[in-house]
Amino acid sequence: MGAGDITIYDNVDRKSGDTVWCDLCRGPHLPNTKLISNAFALTRSSAAYWLGNQNNQQLQRIYGTAWPTKDALKAYQERIAEAERRDHRKLGAELDLFSFPDELGSGLPVFHPKGGIIRKAMEDYSRQRHVDAGYEFVYTPHITKGHLYEVSGHLDWYRDGMFPPMHIDAELNEDGTVRKPGQDYYLKPMNCPMHNLIFRSRGRSYRELPLRLFEFGSVYRYEKSGVVHGLTRVRGMTQDDAHIYCTREQMKDELTTTLNFVLGLLKDYGLDDFYLELSTKNEEKFVGDDATWDEATRTLAEVAEASGLELVPDPGGAAFYGPKISVQAKDALGRTWQMSTIQLDFNLPERFELEFQAADGTRQRPVMIHRALFGSVERSWACSPSTTPEPSPPGWLPSKWWEFRWPRRSMSTCSTSWASSRRPASAPRWTFPRTASPRRSAQPARTRFPSF
């Protein structure tokens, strides 16, 4: 089982010879502590009650780690210390970038003015890259009638990940009977159904394809409280989300272009060690027919293999509407992060009855490609301090970001310094650059990124 055998170690009372406790472990166990090298260390301790009952005797729980050599132990301890130094939650508090007010609730971060400057720089750079790549910007509301997610299938397959509905617009008579029934509205967990409505809003021609729609869309997902963690798992997030509509003939080339665009942009953000995962159909959770899934999976596999990156299978890991490629990136500490996802979807265009007029005059279904660059902007903040030698910004912002244009009004508003008396002694100083008076020039000033 796994890397070792299952063994049982009997803890025997020396006086009576009775077995007082049996320890079941994937070991193997060692017969005695003499065989443990001196390459071990205690990491922490905590109190616990026997069987979890506070009426029972209190026990002391000790945590430790053991390694074959002292060098291996030292390397492990250095990795742990470096991970703590790069912890985005620690940096966010020290640098006054973001916080999680209790008044808002679990998993709902707010970005402070200093964090807003960095976030604006990141988003502005991404927007420009998307414009250069032929994407068109759209905006959609934060809530919608529940019927939209009945059509898409999210209420059937993703209801547990959505916030409960808001029942509104009902009208009652004086006696309490319903004169006009209300409707359920949901906070949106996904942008794709609304983008489908934009595509369907008028007739489309093959000349418009591929149509690439992009949005920094706010979405809300009900993550259980036990898995909410910093900015990596939140309940309110902003997705750098795109949906591409194309013909079947364009499908493979568009997937290749999208993957190259994603990898190039991730490299600009400081990531350069990638491999790919191919997530295939979950036999218990999917829509559509097997032939459609097979074609989509085969096409994604061909595109992934042509990239030259390692391709790892992820059986059953696909969303209910189609298979996906996910870009897995390693950070400076050797940890793996799932970053971008590219999903090929034949099913939602069918469910939304999307059509375009082909060159021969017939009405045909487009193919839909779902693409999220970081998964969420918030999550990118969690991994960014781990991707470069220096964890504090601008160390994890590529040099090509450091010069950008700011509207003069916003820069003059942000021109301030972080007073020493209001910052932790260990935190670096952050000074915002001042710009010239707006009266001197109507043009925005070119400035360097705020220095820490």
Beta strands, then each sheet from edge to edge (+ up, - down):
strand 1: 6-12
strand 2: 19-26
strand 3: 40-49
strand 4: 58-66
strand 5: 98-99
strand 6: 110-111
strand 7: 136-137
strand 8: 143-145
strand 9: 166-168
strand 10: 171-172
strand 11: 178-180
strand 12: 183-187
strand 13: 211-220
strand 14: 236-246
strand 15: 274-279
strand 16: 311-314
strand 17: 324-330
strand 18: 336-345
strand 19: 356-357
strand 20: 363-364
strand 21: 367-372
strand 22: 403-405
strand 23: 446-448
sheet 1: 1+ 2-
sheet 2: 3+ 4-
sheet 3: 5+ 6-
sheet 4: 7+ 13+ 14- 21+ 18- 17+ 15- 16-
sheet 5: 8+ 12- 9+
sheet 6: 10+ 11-
sheet 7: 19+ 20-
sheet 8: 22+ 23-
end
